[in-house]
Amino acid sequence: MIKFLRYTEYLYLAVAVISIYKIITLWSIDPKETYIFIFFAVISIAMFIFRRRYRKRFEQHKKDNQQ
């Protein structure tokens, strides 16, 4: 289960990278369309950080309980 959680962290990073790419490519064409991708990029990065901290806290808690 923890391995699955580790992979989902990187899915959020992939969404952020794709969103940033779309922001760069669409900015010169129509800046209004990029706002949704800016939102996706910010939320994806925040979710990556949140998931990573949560997973590390969970692993530490599990490690402490085993000792």
C-alpha positions as a Markdown table, in Angstrom:
| # | Residue | x | y | z |
|---|---|---|---|---|
| 1 | Met | 0.0 | 0.0 | 0.0 |
| 2 | Ile | 2.8 | 2.4 | 0.8 |
| 3 | Lys | 4.4 | 1.8 | -2.6 |
| 4 | Phe | 1.2 | 2.7 | -4.2 |
| 5 | Leu | 1.1 | 6.0 | -2.2 |
| 6 | Arg | 4.6 | 6.7 | -3.3 |
| 7 | Tyr | 3.7 | 6.4 | -6.9 |
| 8 | Thr | 0.6 | 8.7 | -6.6 |
| 9 | Glu | 2.9 | 11.4 | -5.3 |
| 10 | Tyr | 4.7 | 11.4 | -8.7 |
| 11 | Leu | 1.3 | 11.4 | -10.5 |
| 12 | Tyr | 0.7 | 14.8 | -9.0 |
| 13 | Leu | 4.1 | 16.0 | -10.2 |
| 14 | Ala | 3.3 | 14.8 | -13.7 |
| 15 | Val | 0.0 | 16.7 | -13.7 |
| 16 | Ala | 1.9 | 19.8 | -12.6 |
| 17 | Val | 4.5 | 19.4 | -15.3 |
| 18 | Ile | 1.9 | 19.0 | -18.0 |
| 19 | Ser | 0.0 | 22.0 | -16.7 |
| 20 | Ile | 3.1 | 24.1 | -16.7 |
| 21 | Tyr | 3.8 | 23.0 | -20.3 |
| 22 | Lys | 0.3 | 24.0 | -21.3 |
| 23 | Ile | 0.7 | 27.4 | -19.6 |
| 24 | Ile | 3.8 | 28.1 | -21.5 |
| 25 | Thr | 2.4 | 27.1 | -24.9 |
| 26 | Leu | -1.0 | 28.8 | -24.5 |
| 27 | Trp | 0.2 | 32.0 | -22.8 |
| 28 | Ser | 1.0 | 33.8 | -26.1 |
| 29 | Ile | -2.2 | 32.6 | -27.8 |
| 30 | Asp | -4.9 | 33.3 | -25.1 |
| 31 | Pro | -3.8 | 34.1 | -21.5 |
| 32 | Lys | -7.4 | 33.6 | -20.2 |
| 33 | Glu | -7.3 | 29.9 | -21.1 |
| 34 | Thr | -4.2 | 29.4 | -19.0 |
| 35 | Tyr | -5.8 | 30.2 | -15.6 |
| 36 | Ile | -7.3 | 26.8 | -15.3 |
| 37 | Phe | -3.8 | 25.2 | -15.9 |
| 38 | Ile | -2.3 | 27.6 | -13.4 |
| 39 | Phe | -4.9 | 26.3 | -10.9 |
| 40 | Phe | -4.1 | 22.7 | -11.7 |
| 41 | Ala | -0.3 | 23.3 | -11.4 |
| 42 | Val | -0.6 | 24.9 | -8.0 |
| 43 | Ile | -3.0 | 22.3 | -6.6 |
| 44 | Ser | -0.9 | 19.5 | -8.0 |
| 45 | Ile | 2.2 | 20.8 | -6.4 |
| 46 | Ala | 0.4 | 21.3 | -3.1 |
| 47 | Met | -1.0 | 17.8 | -3.2 |
| 48 | Phe | 2.4 | 16.4 | -3.9 |
| 49 | Ile | 3.9 | 18.1 | -0.9 |
| 50 | Phe | 0.9 | 17.1 | 1.3 |
| 51 | Arg | 1.0 | 13.5 | 0.2 |
| 52 | Arg | 4.7 | 13.3 | 0.7 |
| 53 | Arg | 4.6 | 14.7 | 4.3 |
| 54 | Tyr | 1.6 | 12.4 | 5.1 |
| 55 | Arg | 3.4 | 9.3 | 3.8 |
| 56 | Lys | 6.6 | 10.1 | 5.6 |
| 57 | Arg | 4.7 | 10.7 | 8.8 |
| 58 | Phe | 2.9 | 7.4 | 8.4 |
| 59 | Glu | 6.1 | 5.6 | 7.8 |
| 60 | Gln | 7.7 | 7.1 | 10.9 |
| 61 | His | 4.7 | 6.3 | 13.0 |
| 62 | Lys | 4.7 | 2.7 | 11.7 |
| 63 | Lys | 8.5 | 2.5 | 12.4 |
| 64 | Asp | 8.1 | 3.8 | 15.9 |
| 65 | Asn | 5.3 | 1.3 | 16.7 |
| 66 | Gln | 7.4 | -1.6 | 15.5 |
| 67 | Gln | 10.2 | -0.8 | 18.0 |
